[in-house]
Amino acid sequence: MTKARSVAVLSFFTSLIRVLGGPITILLVTSTLNAEEMGFYYTFFSFISMSQLFEVGVSFVLKQYYSHDCKYDYNGQLSSETKLRCGRLLRFSIQWYSGIAISYFIILVPVGFLYFFDYSGEVDWQSAYLLLILSTSLRFIVNIIDSYLDGMQRQVLLNKTRFFSSLFMSLTLWTSIYLGFDLMSLGISQCVYVIVFVLFASKYRAHYSRDICLSPINYSFKIEVKRIFPLMGRTSLVWFLGYFFWNGFTLLSFKLYGAEMAGKIGLSIALAKGGYDVANSFLINQRTMIANYLAHDDFSSAYRLFQRYFALAFSILMIGYSGIFVIKCLFPSFYLFDNTLESFDLLSIFLFYGLVMVMTGFNNFVRAYKIEPFILLSLYNAIFIPLMFYATPFLGINGMFTASIIMFIPSVIYSSYYFMNRVKKSKVLLLM
């Protein structure tokens, strides 16, 4: 079995946890939590995602640099220079994420209390929120190991680690919800994910000493920042803006429609985003291999790998969304659908994330060239997509997400054009 297929198989089983676990989680949440608690539950995910504002895409940048620096000879050995450069990257990532974890916890604690200060209901959210922020800050440790293994072409080991971590996290989440821990369940399951990930990855610590120089000479944090800044500076801005694009709907819905309706919107988005994450995992787990091919000027292999897994990912997404609507039509009275939006708005969300799959798939292939040309695109998406969602109830537009979809179409067209133009240039260079 080829490495790409091994990664795909492992991604499949990890995604299978999401495919099977997502509905179980949703059923447990909808049957255990009341409408207001669901509003908090799905809004909490936006605070988990807020770690993106602090991480600012450095993990993505590190993976690109690891992938381009990681060059094996004909005997499958790394040069001393490669080990030294990658060792510096690892040390930098440890220092970076340690500082980010502390900053995240210190800042997000008061931010959350300010956000929910005007809530006057009976949901006891304070302790659950504190645990959530603590556990999310600990997850930055995972980024250190994840970026190293992925960039150093240890994708098989990484995906095994992700599989077991996701499995134990899901089991913990279900058990916690079933036992009545309610909102605390999110924080508990996040802690378990970190513990399992670190323990499992540490079993293979021999890889670290073999692949890199653990005590790189002439190391300087400032020098490493300068080395990766050409990509990090642009990527950081894109990731910062991306937070508002990915989480704007949920954050705004809590303020626009209240906790109960925010729960319905959050659950509907969770169905759509869950399907997107599962499908996209098949493609995104090939990203560092694509980058490594491009670093070795092997465009043909990179493009074939992308085409194969993009088609697979998009097909899985469409099948998943169609399956949800078939179930909704066959069992319209099922209590799960009492807690989602009406069919038109649900279909709109699915359409939106289908377009997101196209845009992110094309953009991530372009980024595998170790470039970030989508700053203006990210700025456009971060401002206008949430803005149109916010303006919809005041403008009287039919459908919560209609205006956002219309505003998003130019982004998809631009991404498609840029992708095809980049592919065309690479093919021309290949023939020269």
C-alpha positions as CSV (number, residue, x, y, z in Angstrom):
1,M,0.0,0.0,0.0
2,T,1.4,3.4,-1.0
3,K,2.0,6.1,1.6
4,A,-0.8,8.3,0.2
5,R,-3.3,5.4,0.4
6,S,-2.2,4.5,4.0
7,V,-2.8,8.1,5.0
8,A,-6.1,8.0,3.2
9,V,-7.2,4.8,5.0
10,L,-6.2,6.2,8.4
11,S,-8.0,9.5,7.5
12,F,-11.0,7.4,6.6
13,F,-11.1,5.7,10.0
14,T,-10.6,9.0,11.8
15,S,-13.3,10.5,9.7
16,L,-15.5,7.5,10.4
17,I,-15.4,8.5,14.0
18,R,-16.7,11.9,13.0
19,V,-19.3,10.4,10.6
20,L,-20.6,8.0,13.2
21,G,-19.8,10.1,16.2
22,G,-21.2,13.4,14.9
23,P,-24.8,12.1,14.8
24,I,-24.4,10.4,18.2
25,T,-23.1,13.7,19.7
26,I,-25.9,15.7,18.2
27,L,-28.5,13.2,19.4
28,L,-27.1,13.3,22.9
29,V,-26.9,17.1,22.9
30,T,-30.4,17.6,21.6
31,S,-31.9,15.0,24.0
32,T,-29.9,16.2,27.1
33,L,-29.5,19.9,26.8
34,N,-32.4,22.4,26.7
35,A,-32.6,25.1,23.9
36,E,-30.6,27.7,25.8
37,E,-27.9,25.2,26.8
38,M,-27.6,24.3,23.2
39,G,-27.0,27.9,22.3
40,F,-24.1,28.1,24.8
41,Y,-22.8,24.7,23.6
42,Y,-22.4,25.7,20.0
43,T,-21.3,29.3,20.9
44,F,-18.5,27.7,23.0
45,F,-17.1,26.2,19.8
46,S,-16.5,29.7,18.5
47,F,-14.4,30.3,21.5
48,I,-12.5,27.1,20.9
49,S,-11.9,28.3,17.3
50,M,-10.7,31.6,18.7
51,S,-7.4,29.9,19.3
52,Q,-7.0,30.5,15.6
53,L,-6.6,34.2,16.3
54,F,-3.7,33.4,18.5
55,E,-2.1,30.6,16.5
56,V,-2.4,32.7,13.3
57,G,-1.5,29.9,11.0
58,V,2.0,29.3,12.3
59,S,1.3,25.5,12.3
60,F,0.5,25.7,8.5
61,V,3.7,27.7,7.9
62,L,5.8,25.3,10.0
63,K,4.4,22.3,8.0
64,Q,5.4,24.1,4.7
65,Y,8.9,24.8,5.9
66,Y,9.4,21.3,7.4
67,S,8.1,19.8,4.1
68,H,10.4,21.9,1.9
69,D,13.4,21.4,4.2
70,C,12.8,17.7,4.6
71,K,14.8,16.2,1.7
72,Y,15.9,12.6,1.9
73,D,18.8,11.2,-0.2
74,Y,18.7,8.0,-2.3
75,N,19.3,6.0,0.9
76,G,16.4,7.5,2.7
77,Q,18.7,9.6,5.0
78,L,18.5,13.2,6.0
79,S,21.5,15.4,5.7
80,S,23.1,17.1,8.7
81,E,21.9,20.5,7.4
82,T,18.3,19.3,7.1
83,K,18.4,17.9,10.7
84,L,19.8,21.2,11.9
85,R,17.2,23.4,10.1
86,C,14.3,21.2,11.2
87,G,15.6,21.1,14.8
88,R,15.5,24.9,14.8
89,L,12.0,24.8,13.6
90,L,10.9,22.4,16.4
91,R,12.6,24.5,19.1
92,F,10.9,27.7,17.7
93,S,7.5,26.0,17.7
94,I,7.9,24.9,21.4
95,Q,8.7,28.5,22.4
96,W,6.0,30.0,20.2
97,Y,3.2,27.8,21.3
98,S,4.1,27.9,25.0
99,G,3.7,31.7,24.9
100,I,0.5,31.5,22.8
101,A,-1.1,29.0,25.3
102,I,-0.5,31.3,28.2
103,S,-1.7,34.4,26.3
104,Y,-4.8,32.6,25.1
105,F,-5.9,31.7,28.7
106,I,-5.1,35.1,30.2
107,I,-7.1,37.0,27.5
108,L,-10.0,34.7,26.8
109,V,-11.2,34.3,30.4
110,P,-12.3,38.0,30.6
111,V,-13.4,38.1,27.0
112,G,-15.9,35.3,27.5
113,F,-17.3,36.8,30.7
114,L,-17.8,40.2,28.8
115,Y,-19.5,38.4,25.9
116,F,-22.0,36.6,28.1
117,F,-22.4,39.4,30.7
118,D,-26.0,40.4,29.5
119,Y,-27.3,36.8,29.7
120,S,-30.0,36.6,32.3
121,G,-31.2,33.0,32.0
122,E,-30.6,30.0,34.3
123,V,-27.8,28.2,32.5
124,D,-24.7,27.8,34.7
125,W,-22.0,28.4,32.1
126,Q,-19.2,30.0,34.1
127,S,-17.4,26.9,35.4
128,A,-17.8,25.1,32.0
129,Y,-16.4,28.1,30.2
130,L,-13.3,28.3,32.4
131,L,-12.6,24.5,31.9
132,L,-13.1,25.0,28.2
133,I,-10.5,27.8,27.9
134,L,-8.0,25.9,30.0
135,S,-8.3,22.7,27.9
136,T,-8.2,24.7,24.7
137,S,-5.0,26.4,25.8
138,L,-3.5,23.0,26.4
139,R,-4.3,21.9,22.9
140,F,-1.6,24.3,21.6
141,I,0.8,21.5,22.8
142,V,-0.7,19.3,20.1
143,N,0.2,21.8,17.4
144,I,3.9,21.4,18.2
145,I,3.8,17.6,17.6
146,D,1.3,17.7,14.7
147,S,3.2,20.2,12.6
148,Y,6.5,18.3,13.2
149,L,5.1,14.9,12.2
150,D,3.2,16.2,9.2
151,G,6.0,18.3,7.9
152,M,8.6,15.6,8.4
153,Q,6.6,13.3,6.2
154,R,5.5,11.1,9.2
155,Q,1.9,11.3,8.1
156,V,1.1,7.7,8.8
157,L,2.3,8.0,12.4
158,L,0.4,11.3,12.8
159,N,-2.8,9.9,11.5
160,K,-2.6,7.0,13.9
161,T,-2.2,9.5,16.7
162,R,-5.1,11.6,15.5
163,F,-7.3,8.5,15.2
164,F,-6.8,7.3,18.8
165,S,-7.0,10.9,20.2
166,S,-10.3,11.5,18.3
167,L,-11.7,8.1,19.4
168,F,-11.0,8.7,23.1
169,M,-12.2,12.3,22.9
170,S,-15.5,11.2,21.3
171,L,-16.0,8.5,23.9
172,T,-15.3,10.9,26.7
173,L,-17.7,13.5,25.3
174,W,-20.5,11.0,25.0
175,T,-19.9,9.6,28.4
176,S,-19.7,13.0,30.0
177,I,-23.0,14.2,28.4
178,Y,-24.7,11.0,29.3
179,L,-23.6,11.3,32.9
180,G,-25.0,14.8,33.1
181,F,-21.9,17.0,32.9
182,D,-23.7,19.0,30.2
183,L,-21.6,22.0,29.2
184,M,-18.6,20.7,31.2
185,S,-18.4,17.8,28.7
186,L,-16.6,19.9,26.1
187,G,-13.7,20.9,28.3
188,I,-13.4,17.4,29.7
189,S,-13.2,15.8,26.3
190,Q,-10.7,18.4,25.1
191,C,-8.4,17.6,28.0
192,V,-8.6,13.9,27.2
193,Y,-7.7,14.6,23.5
194,V,-4.5,16.4,24.6
195,I,-3.5,13.7,27.0
196,V,-4.0,10.8,24.6
197,F,-2.3,12.7,21.7
198,V,0.8,13.4,23.7
199,L,1.1,10.0,25.3
200,F,0.6,8.2,21.9
201,A,3.1,10.4,20.1
202,S,5.7,10.1,22.8
203,K,5.8,6.3,22.3
204,Y,7.6,7.1,19.0
205,R,10.0,9.6,20.4
206,A,12.9,7.8,18.7
207,H,11.8,9.5,15.5
208,Y,12.6,12.9,16.9
209,S,16.3,12.1,17.7
210,R,16.7,10.4,14.4
211,D,15.2,13.0,12.1
212,I,16.4,16.3,13.7
213,C,19.0,17.9,15.8
214,L,17.3,18.3,19.2
215,S,19.9,20.9,20.4
216,P,20.5,22.9,17.3
217,I,23.6,25.1,17.4
218,N,23.5,28.9,16.7
219,Y,19.7,28.8,17.4
220,S,18.0,32.2,17.7
221,F,14.3,32.7,18.1
222,K,14.5,36.1,16.3
223,I,16.5,34.5,13.4
224,E,13.8,31.8,13.0
225,V,11.1,34.4,12.9
226,K,12.9,36.3,10.2
227,R,13.4,33.1,8.2
228,I,9.8,32.1,8.1
229,F,8.3,35.6,8.3
230,P,7.9,36.0,4.5
231,L,5.2,33.3,4.6
232,M,4.2,33.7,8.2
233,G,3.4,37.4,7.9
234,R,0.9,36.9,5.1
235,T,-0.5,33.6,6.5
236,S,-1.1,35.1,9.9
237,L,-3.3,37.8,8.4
238,V,-5.2,35.3,6.4
239,W,-5.8,33.0,9.4
240,F,-6.8,36.0,11.6
241,L,-9.4,37.1,9.1
242,G,-10.5,33.5,8.6
243,Y,-11.7,33.3,12.2
244,F,-14.5,35.7,11.5
245,F,-15.4,34.0,8.2
246,W,-15.7,30.5,9.9
247,N,-17.3,31.6,13.1
248,G,-19.2,34.8,12.3
249,F,-22.6,33.0,11.9
250,T,-22.5,31.5,15.3
251,L,-21.2,34.5,17.2
252,L,-23.7,36.9,15.5
253,S,-26.7,34.6,15.9
254,F,-26.4,34.5,19.7
255,K,-26.7,38.3,19.7
256,L,-29.2,38.6,16.8
257,Y,-31.7,35.9,17.7
258,G,-31.0,34.9,21.3
259,A,-29.7,31.7,22.9
260,E,-32.6,29.4,21.8
261,M,-32.5,30.3,18.1
262,A,-28.7,30.4,18.3
263,G,-28.9,26.7,19.3
264,K,-30.9,25.8,16.2
265,I,-28.5,27.8,14.0
266,G,-25.5,26.2,15.7
267,L,-26.9,22.7,15.3
268,S,-27.6,23.3,11.6
269,I,-24.1,24.7,11.0
270,A,-22.6,21.8,13.0
271,L,-24.3,19.3,10.6
272,A,-22.9,21.2,7.6
273,K,-19.5,21.9,9.1
274,G,-19.2,18.4,10.4
275,G,-19.8,17.0,6.9
276,Y,-17.3,19.5,5.4
277,D,-14.6,18.6,8.0
278,V,-15.0,14.8,7.4
279,A,-14.9,15.2,3.6
280,N,-12.0,17.8,3.7
281,S,-9.9,15.5,5.9
282,F,-9.3,13.2,3.0
283,L,-7.8,16.1,1.0
284,I,-6.1,18.1,3.7
285,N,-4.1,15.1,5.0
286,Q,-2.4,14.9,1.6
287,R,-1.4,18.6,1.8
288,T,2.2,18.2,3.1
289,M,2.8,15.4,0.6
290,I,1.7,17.6,-2.2
291,A,4.0,20.4,-0.9
292,N,6.9,17.9,-0.7
293,Y,6.3,16.9,-4.3
294,L,6.3,20.5,-5.4
295,A,9.5,21.2,-3.4
296,H,11.1,18.5,-5.6
297,D,9.7,19.9,-8.8
298,D,7.4,16.9,-9.3
299,F,4.3,18.8,-10.3
300,S,2.7,15.8,-12.1
301,S,2.6,13.7,-8.9
302,A,1.4,16.6,-6.8
303,Y,-1.5,17.4,-9.2
304,R,-2.6,13.8,-9.7
305,L,-2.7,13.4,-5.9
306,F,-4.7,16.6,-5.5
307,Q,-7.2,15.6,-8.3
308,R,-7.8,12.2,-6.9
309,Y,-8.5,13.3,-3.3
310,F,-10.3,16.5,-4.2
311,A,-12.8,14.4,-6.2
312,L,-13.1,11.9,-3.4
313,A,-13.7,14.7,-0.8
314,F,-16.3,16.5,-2.8
315,S,-18.2,13.3,-3.6
316,I,-18.3,12.3,0.1
317,L,-19.6,15.8,1.0
318,M,-22.4,15.7,-1.5
319,I,-23.4,12.1,-0.5
320,G,-23.4,13.1,3.2
321,Y,-25.6,16.2,2.6
322,S,-28.0,14.3,0.4
323,G,-28.2,11.6,3.0
324,I,-29.3,14.1,5.7
325,F,-32.1,15.4,3.5
326,V,-33.2,11.9,2.7
327,I,-33.5,11.1,6.4
328,K,-35.3,14.4,7.0
329,C,-37.8,13.6,4.3
330,L,-38.4,10.0,5.5
331,F,-38.5,10.9,9.2
332,P,-39.7,14.6,9.4
333,S,-41.0,14.2,12.9
334,F,-37.6,13.0,14.3
335,Y,-36.8,15.2,17.2
336,L,-33.3,16.1,15.8
337,F,-34.9,18.1,13.1
338,D,-37.1,19.9,15.6
339,N,-33.9,21.5,16.7
340,T,-32.5,22.5,13.3
341,L,-33.5,25.3,10.9
342,E,-36.2,24.8,8.3
343,S,-35.4,22.9,5.1
344,F,-34.7,26.0,3.0
345,D,-32.2,27.5,5.4
346,L,-30.6,24.1,6.1
347,L,-30.2,23.5,2.3
348,S,-28.6,27.0,2.1
349,I,-26.0,26.2,4.7
350,F,-25.2,22.9,2.9
351,L,-24.8,24.9,-0.4
352,F,-22.6,27.4,1.3
353,Y,-20.2,24.7,2.7
354,G,-20.2,23.0,-0.7
355,L,-18.8,26.2,-2.2
356,V,-16.4,26.5,0.7
357,M,-15.0,23.1,-0.1
358,V,-14.3,24.2,-3.7
359,M,-12.6,27.4,-2.6
360,T,-10.5,26.0,0.2
361,G,-9.5,23.0,-1.9
362,F,-8.1,25.1,-4.7
363,N,-6.5,27.6,-2.4
364,N,-4.7,25.0,-0.3
365,F,-3.2,23.5,-3.5
366,V,-1.8,26.9,-4.4
367,R,-0.5,27.4,-0.8
368,A,1.5,24.1,-1.2
369,Y,3.9,26.2,-3.3
370,K,4.8,27.9,-0.1
371,I,3.0,31.1,-1.0
372,E,0.0,33.0,0.4
373,P,-1.7,35.1,-2.3
374,F,-5.2,35.2,-0.7
375,I,-5.0,38.1,1.8
376,L,-7.4,40.4,0.0
377,L,-9.7,37.4,-0.6
378,S,-9.7,36.6,3.1
379,L,-10.3,40.2,4.0
380,Y,-13.3,40.2,1.6
381,N,-14.8,37.0,3.1
382,A,-14.1,38.1,6.7
383,I,-16.0,41.3,6.3
384,F,-18.8,40.8,3.8
385,I,-20.0,37.2,4.5
386,P,-20.7,37.9,8.2
387,L,-21.9,41.4,7.4
388,M,-24.6,40.1,5.0
389,F,-25.7,37.5,7.6
390,Y,-26.0,40.3,10.1
391,A,-27.9,42.6,7.7
392,T,-30.4,39.9,6.4
393,P,-33.1,40.3,9.2
394,F,-33.0,44.0,8.7
395,L,-33.2,43.9,4.9
396,G,-36.1,41.4,4.9
397,I,-34.3,39.0,2.6
398,N,-35.9,35.5,2.3
399,G,-33.5,33.0,4.0
400,M,-30.9,33.6,6.6
401,F,-28.0,32.6,4.4
402,T,-29.1,33.7,0.9
403,A,-27.3,37.1,0.9
404,S,-24.1,35.5,2.3
405,I,-24.1,32.9,-0.4
406,I,-24.6,35.5,-3.2
407,M,-21.7,37.5,-1.7
408,F,-19.5,34.4,-1.5
409,I,-19.8,33.4,-5.2
410,P,-17.2,35.9,-6.4
411,S,-14.7,34.4,-3.9
412,V,-15.2,30.9,-5.4
413,I,-14.8,32.3,-9.0
414,Y,-11.6,34.1,-8.0
415,S,-10.1,31.0,-6.3
416,S,-11.0,28.8,-9.3
417,Y,-9.4,31.2,-11.7
418,Y,-6.2,31.6,-9.6
419,F,-5.9,27.8,-9.2
420,M,-6.3,27.1,-12.9
421,N,-3.9,29.8,-13.8
422,R,-1.3,28.4,-11.4
423,V,-1.8,24.9,-12.8
424,K,-1.4,26.2,-16.3
425,K,1.9,27.9,-15.5
426,S,3.2,24.7,-13.9
427,K,2.3,22.6,-16.9
428,V,4.1,25.0,-19.2
429,L,7.2,24.9,-17.1
430,L,7.0,21.1,-17.1
431,L,7.1,21.0,-20.9
432,M,10.1,23.4,-21.1
